[in-house]
Amino acid sequence: MTAQVLLQKSIRYDRGGKPLEVVIPYEEFLDFIEICGLDLTDDEKDSIREAKADREAGRSGNFIALEDLEKELGI
């Protein structure tokens, strides 16, 4: 069964046939919130914007190399 078919079965309609809501499992809702960044604080969003601006401006010194991060995390 495809995601589209599953989603179609989860839509609730009013008496006129207009879609009202979609019911999804709670875990999928939490995943959606995280993927869309809806759980981020304003400070976290600001940090992401600053990092994006640094990257676009070529300020690579403001970042940690992947190899260094892996060493720091022990992975």
Biotite code that builds the C-alpha atoms (Angstrom):
import biotite.structure as struc

atoms = struc.array([
    struc.Atom([0.000, 0.000, 0.000], chain_id="A", res_id=1, res_name="MET", atom_name="CA", element="C"),
    struc.Atom([1.426, 3.415, -0.953], chain_id="A", res_id=2, res_name="THR", atom_name="CA", element="C"),
    struc.Atom([1.726, 6.425, 1.323], chain_id="A", res_id=3, res_name="ALA", atom_name="CA", element="C"),
    struc.Atom([-0.855, 8.225, -0.801], chain_id="A", res_id=4, res_name="GLN", atom_name="CA", element="C"),
    struc.Atom([-3.382, 5.430, -0.262], chain_id="A", res_id=5, res_name="VAL", atom_name="CA", element="C"),
    struc.Atom([-2.678, 5.375, 3.478], chain_id="A", res_id=6, res_name="LEU", atom_name="CA", element="C"),
    struc.Atom([-3.011, 9.142, 3.689], chain_id="A", res_id=7, res_name="LEU", atom_name="CA", element="C"),
    struc.Atom([-6.251, 9.090, 1.720], chain_id="A", res_id=8, res_name="GLN", atom_name="CA", element="C"),
    struc.Atom([-7.716, 6.690, 4.278], chain_id="A", res_id=9, res_name="LYS", atom_name="CA", element="C"),
    struc.Atom([-6.684, 9.057, 7.099], chain_id="A", res_id=10, res_name="SER", atom_name="CA", element="C"),
    struc.Atom([-8.537, 12.113, 5.805], chain_id="A", res_id=11, res_name="ILE", atom_name="CA", element="C"),
    struc.Atom([-11.726, 13.029, 7.616], chain_id="A", res_id=12, res_name="ARG", atom_name="CA", element="C"),
    struc.Atom([-14.408, 14.939, 5.735], chain_id="A", res_id=13, res_name="TYR", atom_name="CA", element="C"),
    struc.Atom([-17.347, 17.095, 6.760], chain_id="A", res_id=14, res_name="ASP", atom_name="CA", element="C"),
    struc.Atom([-20.897, 16.322, 5.660], chain_id="A", res_id=15, res_name="ARG", atom_name="CA", element="C"),
    struc.Atom([-20.384, 18.289, 2.453], chain_id="A", res_id=16, res_name="GLY", atom_name="CA", element="C"),
    struc.Atom([-17.346, 16.216, 1.491], chain_id="A", res_id=17, res_name="GLY", atom_name="CA", element="C"),
    struc.Atom([-14.825, 18.932, 2.297], chain_id="A", res_id=18, res_name="LYS", atom_name="CA", element="C"),
    struc.Atom([-11.596, 17.642, 3.904], chain_id="A", res_id=19, res_name="PRO", atom_name="CA", element="C"),
    struc.Atom([-11.373, 18.673, 7.569], chain_id="A", res_id=20, res_name="LEU", atom_name="CA", element="C"),
    struc.Atom([-8.343, 16.928, 8.999], chain_id="A", res_id=21, res_name="GLU", atom_name="CA", element="C"),
    struc.Atom([-5.781, 14.199, 8.544], chain_id="A", res_id=22, res_name="VAL", atom_name="CA", element="C"),
    struc.Atom([-5.159, 11.719, 11.300], chain_id="A", res_id=23, res_name="VAL", atom_name="CA", element="C"),
    struc.Atom([-1.618, 10.351, 11.510], chain_id="A", res_id=24, res_name="ILE", atom_name="CA", element="C"),
    struc.Atom([0.116, 8.231, 14.131], chain_id="A", res_id=25, res_name="PRO", atom_name="CA", element="C"),
    struc.Atom([1.661, 10.282, 16.948], chain_id="A", res_id=26, res_name="TYR", atom_name="CA", element="C"),
    struc.Atom([5.218, 9.134, 16.138], chain_id="A", res_id=27, res_name="GLU", atom_name="CA", element="C"),
    struc.Atom([4.808, 10.347, 12.542], chain_id="A", res_id=28, res_name="GLU", atom_name="CA", element="C"),
    struc.Atom([3.550, 13.676, 13.887], chain_id="A", res_id=29, res_name="PHE", atom_name="CA", element="C"),
    struc.Atom([6.660, 14.010, 16.080], chain_id="A", res_id=30, res_name="LEU", atom_name="CA", element="C"),
    struc.Atom([8.868, 13.173, 13.094], chain_id="A", res_id=31, res_name="ASP", atom_name="CA", element="C"),
    struc.Atom([7.061, 15.838, 11.050], chain_id="A", res_id=32, res_name="PHE", atom_name="CA", element="C"),
    struc.Atom([7.598, 18.446, 13.785], chain_id="A", res_id=33, res_name="ILE", atom_name="CA", element="C"),
    struc.Atom([11.315, 17.623, 13.963], chain_id="A", res_id=34, res_name="GLU", atom_name="CA", element="C"),
    struc.Atom([11.896, 17.427, 10.193], chain_id="A", res_id=35, res_name="ILE", atom_name="CA", element="C"),
    struc.Atom([10.215, 20.800, 9.657], chain_id="A", res_id=36, res_name="CYS", atom_name="CA", element="C"),
    struc.Atom([12.147, 22.413, 12.512], chain_id="A", res_id=37, res_name="GLY", atom_name="CA", element="C"),
    struc.Atom([8.985, 23.345, 14.356], chain_id="A", res_id=38, res_name="LEU", atom_name="CA", element="C"),
    struc.Atom([10.557, 22.242, 17.640], chain_id="A", res_id=39, res_name="ASP", atom_name="CA", element="C"),
    struc.Atom([13.471, 24.699, 17.392], chain_id="A", res_id=40, res_name="LEU", atom_name="CA", element="C"),
    struc.Atom([13.805, 27.659, 19.744], chain_id="A", res_id=41, res_name="THR", atom_name="CA", element="C"),
    struc.Atom([14.264, 31.173, 18.391], chain_id="A", res_id=42, res_name="ASP", atom_name="CA", element="C"),
    struc.Atom([17.938, 31.045, 19.448], chain_id="A", res_id=43, res_name="ASP", atom_name="CA", element="C"),
    struc.Atom([18.452, 27.798, 17.514], chain_id="A", res_id=44, res_name="GLU", atom_name="CA", element="C"),
    struc.Atom([16.802, 29.300, 14.433], chain_id="A", res_id=45, res_name="LYS", atom_name="CA", element="C"),
    struc.Atom([19.047, 32.379, 14.731], chain_id="A", res_id=46, res_name="ASP", atom_name="CA", element="C"),
    struc.Atom([22.133, 30.149, 14.975], chain_id="A", res_id=47, res_name="SER", atom_name="CA", element="C"),
    struc.Atom([21.080, 28.291, 11.832], chain_id="A", res_id=48, res_name="ILE", atom_name="CA", element="C"),
    struc.Atom([20.600, 31.575, 9.959], chain_id="A", res_id=49, res_name="ARG", atom_name="CA", element="C"),
    struc.Atom([24.041, 32.779, 11.095], chain_id="A", res_id=50, res_name="GLU", atom_name="CA", element="C"),
    struc.Atom([25.676, 29.502, 10.027], chain_id="A", res_id=51, res_name="ALA", atom_name="CA", element="C"),
    struc.Atom([23.978, 29.704, 6.638], chain_id="A", res_id=52, res_name="LYS", atom_name="CA", element="C"),
    struc.Atom([25.202, 33.286, 6.169], chain_id="A", res_id=53, res_name="ALA", atom_name="CA", element="C"),
    struc.Atom([28.737, 32.249, 7.180], chain_id="A", res_id=54, res_name="ASP", atom_name="CA", element="C"),
    struc.Atom([28.675, 29.367, 4.702], chain_id="A", res_id=55, res_name="ARG", atom_name="CA", element="C"),
    struc.Atom([27.381, 31.563, 1.871], chain_id="A", res_id=56, res_name="GLU", atom_name="CA", element="C"),
    struc.Atom([30.035, 34.201, 2.635], chain_id="A", res_id=57, res_name="ALA", atom_name="CA", element="C"),
    struc.Atom([32.783, 31.571, 2.612], chain_id="A", res_id=58, res_name="GLY", atom_name="CA", element="C"),
    struc.Atom([33.685, 31.999, 6.290], chain_id="A", res_id=59, res_name="ARG", atom_name="CA", element="C"),
    struc.Atom([34.806, 28.396, 6.729], chain_id="A", res_id=60, res_name="SER", atom_name="CA", element="C"),
    struc.Atom([36.828, 29.271, 9.843], chain_id="A", res_id=61, res_name="GLY", atom_name="CA", element="C"),
    struc.Atom([33.544, 29.488, 11.746], chain_id="A", res_id=62, res_name="ASN", atom_name="CA", element="C"),
    struc.Atom([32.984, 25.750, 11.280], chain_id="A", res_id=63, res_name="PHE", atom_name="CA", element="C"),
    struc.Atom([34.529, 22.596, 12.709], chain_id="A", res_id=64, res_name="ILE", atom_name="CA", element="C"),
    struc.Atom([35.983, 20.096, 10.243], chain_id="A", res_id=65, res_name="ALA", atom_name="CA", element="C"),
    struc.Atom([34.098, 16.802, 10.126], chain_id="A", res_id=66, res_name="LEU", atom_name="CA", element="C"),
    struc.Atom([37.243, 14.891, 11.073], chain_id="A", res_id=67, res_name="GLU", atom_name="CA", element="C"),
    struc.Atom([37.737, 17.079, 14.162], chain_id="A", res_id=68, res_name="ASP", atom_name="CA", element="C"),
    struc.Atom([34.112, 16.679, 15.161], chain_id="A", res_id=69, res_name="LEU", atom_name="CA", element="C"),
    struc.Atom([34.346, 12.894, 14.813], chain_id="A", res_id=70, res_name="GLU", atom_name="CA", element="C"),
    struc.Atom([37.442, 12.886, 17.039], chain_id="A", res_id=71, res_name="LYS", atom_name="CA", element="C"),
    struc.Atom([35.703, 15.092, 19.599], chain_id="A", res_id=72, res_name="GLU", atom_name="CA", element="C"),
    struc.Atom([32.669, 12.807, 19.642], chain_id="A", res_id=73, res_name="LEU", atom_name="CA", element="C"),
    struc.Atom([34.770, 9.649, 19.582], chain_id="A", res_id=74, res_name="GLY", atom_name="CA", element="C"),
    struc.Atom([33.183, 8.221, 16.459], chain_id="A", res_id=75, res_name="ILE", atom_name="CA", element="C"),
])
